[in-house]
Amino acid sequence: MKIVKFFKNVSREMKKVSWPKGRELTSYTITVLTTVAFVAVFFAIVDLGISQILNLFF
């Protein structure tokens, strides 16, 4: 019976959530993808630089 009560509470709380509208969701998605791409490129460049430095010494 606890599981039924749990899911009723979850359902009640989910109705209180303020879900983003289509335009907000698109904006948030673009922001996340841009940030992930930037971080990936940044670390790729850092990794390449460290690899080049290590290749000079070994």
Biopython code that builds the backbone (N, CA, C, O; Angstrom):
import numpy as np
from Bio.PDB.StructureBuilder import StructureBuilder

atoms = [
    (1, "MET", "N", (0.809, -1.200, 0.000)),
    (1, "MET", "CA", (0.000, 0.000, 0.000)),
    (1, "MET", "C", (0.855, 1.267, 0.000)),
    (1, "MET", "O", (0.411, 2.318, -0.462)),
    (2, "LYS", "N", (2.068, 1.167, 0.513)),
    (2, "LYS", "CA", (2.938, 2.337, 0.524)),
    (2, "LYS", "C", (3.276, 2.775, -0.893)),
    (2, "LYS", "O", (3.399, 3.967, -1.174)),
    (3, "ILE", "N", (3.426, 1.784, -1.797)),
    (3, "ILE", "CA", (3.791, 2.127, -3.165)),
    (3, "ILE", "C", (2.658, 2.886, -3.861)),
    (3, "ILE", "O", (2.917, 3.791, -4.655)),
    (4, "VAL", "N", (1.435, 2.534, -3.578)),
    (4, "VAL", "CA", (0.279, 3.235, -4.168)),
    (4, "VAL", "C", (0.246, 4.676, -3.667)),
    (4, "VAL", "O", (0.026, 5.605, -4.445)),
    (5, "LYS", "N", (0.463, 4.856, -2.379)),
    (5, "LYS", "CA", (0.480, 6.198, -1.802)),
    (5, "LYS", "C", (1.619, 7.022, -2.397)),
    (5, "LYS", "O", (1.464, 8.208, -2.686)),
    (6, "PHE", "N", (2.762, 6.370, -2.572)),
    (6, "PHE", "CA", (3.915, 7.052, -3.165)),
    (6, "PHE", "C", (3.567, 7.597, -4.558)),
    (6, "PHE", "O", (3.816, 8.766, -4.854)),
    (7, "PHE", "N", (2.985, 6.732, -5.413)),
    (7, "PHE", "CA", (2.672, 7.168, -6.771)),
    (7, "PHE", "C", (1.558, 8.218, -6.799)),
    (7, "PHE", "O", (1.542, 9.071, -7.686)),
    (8, "LYS", "N", (0.638, 8.169, -5.853)),
    (8, "LYS", "CA", (-0.378, 9.223, -5.766)),
    (8, "LYS", "C", (0.283, 10.559, -5.423)),
    (8, "LYS", "O", (-0.064, 11.596, -5.989)),
    (9, "ASN", "N", (1.236, 10.523, -4.493)),
    (9, "ASN", "CA", (1.958, 11.746, -4.130)),
    (9, "ASN", "C", (2.796, 12.264, -5.304)),
    (9, "ASN", "O", (2.867, 13.469, -5.541)),
    (10, "VAL", "N", (3.419, 11.354, -6.024)),
    (10, "VAL", "CA", (4.200, 11.751, -7.201)),
    (10, "VAL", "C", (3.291, 12.419, -8.218)),
    (10, "VAL", "O", (3.627, 13.470, -8.761)),
    (11, "SER", "N", (2.153, 11.818, -8.473)),
    (11, "SER", "CA", (1.198, 12.376, -9.428)),
    (11, "SER", "C", (0.742, 13.766, -9.001)),
    (11, "SER", "O", (0.651, 14.674, -9.828)),
    (12, "ARG", "N", (0.459, 13.934, -7.723)),
    (12, "ARG", "CA", (0.023, 15.225, -7.204)),
    (12, "ARG", "C", (1.120, 16.280, -7.360)),
    (12, "ARG", "O", (0.840, 17.418, -7.734)),
    (13, "GLU", "N", (2.346, 15.908, -7.079)),
    (13, "GLU", "CA", (3.458, 16.860, -7.196)),
    (13, "GLU", "C", (3.752, 17.206, -8.653)),
    (13, "GLU", "O", (4.096, 18.348, -8.960)),
    (14, "MET", "N", (3.621, 16.239, -9.546)),
    (14, "MET", "CA", (3.891, 16.502, -10.963)),
    (14, "MET", "C", (2.908, 17.519, -11.550)),
    (14, "MET", "O", (3.241, 18.235, -12.495)),
    (15, "LYS", "N", (1.710, 17.577, -10.993)),
    (15, "LYS", "CA", (0.729, 18.558, -11.460)),
    (15, "LYS", "C", (1.128, 19.977, -11.059)),
    (15, "LYS", "O", (0.671, 20.943, -11.669)),
    (16, "LYS", "N", (1.968, 20.108, -10.047)),
    (16, "LYS", "CA", (2.414, 21.423, -9.579)),
    (16, "LYS", "C", (3.614, 21.958, -10.359)),
    (16, "LYS", "O", (3.949, 23.138, -10.262)),
    (17, "VAL", "N", (4.253, 21.091, -11.126)),
    (17, "VAL", "CA", (5.463, 21.470, -11.850)),
    (17, "VAL", "C", (5.129, 22.471, -12.943)),
    (17, "VAL", "O", (4.129, 22.334, -13.648)),
    (18, "SER", "N", (5.979, 23.477, -13.073)),
    (18, "SER", "CA", (5.828, 24.459, -14.137)),
    (18, "SER", "C", (6.696, 24.016, -15.320)),
    (18, "SER", "O", (7.908, 24.231, -15.325)),
    (19, "TRP", "N", (6.070, 23.401, -16.309)),
    (19, "TRP", "CA", (6.806, 22.882, -17.452)),
    (19, "TRP", "C", (7.108, 24.009, -18.434)),
    (19, "TRP", "O", (6.278, 24.900, -18.615)),
    (20, "PRO", "N", (8.282, 23.989, -19.074)),
    (20, "PRO", "CA", (8.621, 25.047, -20.032)),
    (20, "PRO", "C", (7.759, 24.950, -21.296)),
    (20, "PRO", "O", (7.366, 23.867, -21.730)),
    (21, "LYS", "N", (7.487, 26.114, -21.857)),
    (21, "LYS", "CA", (6.729, 26.160, -23.110)),
    (21, "LYS", "C", (7.674, 25.802, -24.257)),
    (21, "LYS", "O", (8.879, 25.657, -24.051)),
    (22, "GLY", "N", (7.133, 25.663, -25.441)),
    (22, "GLY", "CA", (7.919, 25.240, -26.604)),
    (22, "GLY", "C", (9.115, 26.128, -26.891)),
    (22, "GLY", "O", (10.216, 25.638, -27.141)),
    (23, "ARG", "N", (8.897, 27.438, -26.853)),
    (23, "ARG", "CA", (9.974, 28.372, -27.156)),
    (23, "ARG", "C", (11.068, 28.323, -26.085)),
    (23, "ARG", "O", (12.255, 28.364, -26.410)),
    (24, "GLU", "N", (10.674, 28.236, -24.809)),
    (24, "GLU", "CA", (11.646, 28.131, -23.716)),
    (24, "GLU", "C", (12.441, 26.838, -23.840)),
    (24, "GLU", "O", (13.660, 26.829, -23.666)),
    (25, "LEU", "N", (11.748, 25.755, -24.140)),
    (25, "LEU", "CA", (12.403, 24.455, -24.266)),
    (25, "LEU", "C", (13.431, 24.477, -25.390)),
    (25, "LEU", "O", (14.529, 23.942, -25.238)),
    (26, "THR", "N", (13.082, 25.089, -26.509)),
    (26, "THR", "CA", (14.021, 25.215, -27.622)),
    (26, "THR", "C", (15.241, 26.033, -27.201)),
    (26, "THR", "O", (16.375, 25.663, -27.506)),
    (27, "SER", "N", (15.012, 27.128, -26.511)),
    (27, "SER", "CA", (16.101, 27.986, -26.049)),
    (27, "SER", "C", (17.019, 27.240, -25.090)),
    (27, "SER", "O", (18.242, 27.312, -25.209)),
    (28, "TYR", "N", (16.423, 26.519, -24.133)),
    (28, "TYR", "CA", (17.226, 25.762, -23.168)),
    (28, "TYR", "C", (18.021, 24.661, -23.851)),
    (28, "TYR", "O", (19.175, 24.414, -23.501)),
    (29, "THR", "N", (17.405, 24.000, -24.824)),
    (29, "THR", "CA", (18.074, 22.920, -25.542)),
    (29, "THR", "C", (19.270, 23.451, -26.318)),
    (29, "THR", "O", (20.344, 22.849, -26.299)),
    (30, "ILE", "N", (19.086, 24.574, -26.997)),
    (30, "ILE", "CA", (20.192, 25.174, -27.760)),
    (30, "ILE", "C", (21.310, 25.592, -26.817)),
    (30, "ILE", "O", (22.485, 25.403, -27.132)),
    (31, "THR", "N", (20.963, 26.155, -25.666)),
    (31, "THR", "CA", (21.974, 26.562, -24.688)),
    (31, "THR", "C", (22.773, 25.362, -24.196)),
    (31, "THR", "O", (23.999, 25.425, -24.116)),
    (32, "VAL", "N", (22.095, 24.280, -23.870)),
    (32, "VAL", "CA", (22.784, 23.085, -23.380)),
    (32, "VAL", "C", (23.685, 22.493, -24.465)),
    (32, "VAL", "O", (24.840, 22.161, -24.196)),
    (33, "LEU", "N", (23.172, 22.359, -25.677)),
    (33, "LEU", "CA", (23.975, 21.778, -26.761)),
    (33, "LEU", "C", (25.185, 22.646, -27.089)),
    (33, "LEU", "O", (26.269, 22.123, -27.347)),
    (34, "THR", "N", (25.011, 23.960, -27.084)),
    (34, "THR", "CA", (26.128, 24.866, -27.342)),
    (34, "THR", "C", (27.184, 24.748, -26.252)),
    (34, "THR", "O", (28.380, 24.713, -26.541)),
    (35, "THR", "N", (26.746, 24.687, -25.009)),
    (35, "THR", "CA", (27.681, 24.564, -23.890)),
    (35, "THR", "C", (28.446, 23.245, -23.966)),
    (35, "THR", "O", (29.661, 23.217, -23.772)),
    (36, "VAL", "N", (27.739, 22.163, -24.248)),
    (36, "VAL", "CA", (28.390, 20.850, -24.353)),
    (36, "VAL", "C", (29.401, 20.852, -25.494)),
    (36, "VAL", "O", (30.507, 20.334, -25.339)),
    (37, "ALA", "N", (29.036, 21.425, -26.634)),
    (37, "ALA", "CA", (29.953, 21.484, -27.771)),
    (37, "ALA", "C", (31.188, 22.314, -27.425)),
    (37, "ALA", "O", (32.309, 21.924, -27.750)),
    (38, "PHE", "N", (30.987, 23.453, -26.769)),
    (38, "PHE", "CA", (32.110, 24.308, -26.389)),
    (38, "PHE", "C", (33.057, 23.572, -25.442)),
    (38, "PHE", "O", (34.273, 23.603, -25.631)),
    (39, "VAL", "N", (32.509, 22.919, -24.435)),
    (39, "VAL", "CA", (33.336, 22.199, -23.463)),
    (39, "VAL", "C", (34.075, 21.049, -24.155)),
    (39, "VAL", "O", (35.248, 20.812, -23.868)),
    (40, "ALA", "N", (33.405, 20.338, -25.056)),
    (40, "ALA", "CA", (34.046, 19.236, -25.779)),
    (40, "ALA", "C", (35.213, 19.739, -26.620)),
    (40, "ALA", "O", (36.285, 19.134, -26.613)),
    (41, "VAL", "N", (35.019, 20.838, -27.343)),
    (41, "VAL", "CA", (36.092, 21.403, -28.165)),
    (41, "VAL", "C", (37.226, 21.897, -27.271)),
    (41, "VAL", "O", (38.397, 21.680, -27.584)),
    (42, "PHE", "N", (36.895, 22.554, -26.167)),
    (42, "PHE", "CA", (37.905, 23.050, -25.243)),
    (42, "PHE", "C", (38.792, 21.918, -24.738)),
    (42, "PHE", "O", (40.018, 22.018, -24.776)),
    (43, "PHE", "N", (38.167, 20.838, -24.265)),
    (43, "PHE", "CA", (38.959, 19.730, -23.738)),
    (43, "PHE", "C", (39.715, 18.989, -24.831)),
    (43, "PHE", "O", (40.792, 18.450, -24.572)),
    (44, "ALA", "N", (39.182, 18.949, -26.037)),
    (44, "ALA", "CA", (39.909, 18.337, -27.152)),
    (44, "ALA", "C", (41.172, 19.131, -27.454)),
    (44, "ALA", "O", (42.225, 18.545, -27.703)),
    (45, "ILE", "N", (41.080, 20.448, -27.436)),
    (45, "ILE", "CA", (42.252, 21.299, -27.688)),
    (45, "ILE", "C", (43.272, 21.151, -26.560)),
    (45, "ILE", "O", (44.472, 21.037, -26.812)),
    (46, "VAL", "N", (42.789, 21.154, -25.319)),
    (46, "VAL", "CA", (43.692, 20.971, -24.177)),
    (46, "VAL", "C", (44.382, 19.611, -24.263)),
    (46, "VAL", "O", (45.587, 19.515, -24.033)),
    (47, "ASP", "N", (43.633, 18.564, -24.592)),
    (47, "ASP", "CA", (44.198, 17.225, -24.722)),
    (47, "ASP", "C", (45.243, 17.186, -25.835)),
    (47, "ASP", "O", (46.309, 16.593, -25.670)),
    (48, "LEU", "N", (44.943, 17.807, -26.945)),
    (48, "LEU", "CA", (45.895, 17.856, -28.054)),
    (48, "LEU", "C", (47.167, 18.591, -27.635)),
    (48, "LEU", "O", (48.275, 18.154, -27.946)),
    (49, "GLY", "N", (47.004, 19.698, -26.934)),
    (49, "GLY", "CA", (48.166, 20.451, -26.472)),
    (49, "GLY", "C", (49.029, 19.653, -25.513)),
    (49, "GLY", "O", (50.254, 19.643, -25.638)),
    (50, "ILE", "N", (48.403, 18.988, -24.563)),
    (50, "ILE", "CA", (49.168, 18.170, -23.608)),
    (50, "ILE", "C", (49.862, 17.026, -24.329)),
    (50, "ILE", "O", (51.008, 16.701, -24.016)),
    (51, "SER", "N", (49.185, 16.413, -25.288)),
    (51, "SER", "CA", (49.794, 15.324, -26.059)),
    (51, "SER", "C", (51.022, 15.818, -26.820)),
    (51, "SER", "O", (52.042, 15.131, -26.874)),
    (52, "GLN", "N", (50.923, 17.000, -27.403)),
    (52, "GLN", "CA", (52.050, 17.555, -28.152)),
    (52, "GLN", "C", (53.225, 17.854, -27.223)),
    (52, "GLN", "O", (54.376, 17.586, -27.566)),
    (53, "ILE", "N", (52.937, 18.399, -26.070)),
    (53, "ILE", "CA", (53.995, 18.694, -25.095)),
    (53, "ILE", "C", (54.672, 17.403, -24.635)),
    (53, "ILE", "O", (55.900, 17.349, -24.560)),
    (54, "LEU", "N", (53.899, 16.372, -24.330)),
    (54, "LEU", "CA", (54.471, 15.116, -23.905)),
    (54, "LEU", "C", (55.280, 14.443, -25.007)),
    (54, "LEU", "O", (56.286, 13.790, -24.727)),
    (55, "ASN", "N", (54.848, 14.597, -26.265)),
    (55, "ASN", "CA", (55.593, 14.013, -27.377)),
    (55, "ASN", "C", (56.955, 14.681, -27.558)),
    (55, "ASN", "O", (57.878, 14.056, -28.080)),
    (56, "LEU", "N", (57.095, 15.933, -27.140)),
    (56, "LEU", "CA", (58.382, 16.610, -27.236)),
    (56, "LEU", "C", (59.404, 16.014, -26.263)),
    (56, "LEU", "O", (60.601, 15.993, -26.551)),
    (57, "PHE", "N", (58.933, 15.535, -25.124)),
    (57, "PHE", "CA", (59.827, 15.027, -24.091)),
    (57, "PHE", "C", (60.049, 13.529, -24.156)),
    (57, "PHE", "O", (61.055, 13.042, -23.640)),
    (58, "PHE", "N", (59.148, 12.785, -24.768)),
    (58, "PHE", "CA", (59.288, 11.323, -24.775)),
    (58, "PHE", "C", (59.331, 10.761, -26.152)),
    (58, "PHE", "O", (59.445, 9.547, -26.321)),
]
sb = StructureBuilder()
sb.init_structure("model")
sb.init_model(0)
sb.init_chain("A")
sb.init_seg("    ")
for serial, (resi, resn, name, xyz) in enumerate(atoms, 1):
    if name == "N":
        sb.init_residue(resn, " ", resi, " ")
    sb.init_atom(name, np.array(xyz, "f"), 0.0, 1.0, " ", f" {name:<3s}", serial, name[0])
structure = sb.get_structure()
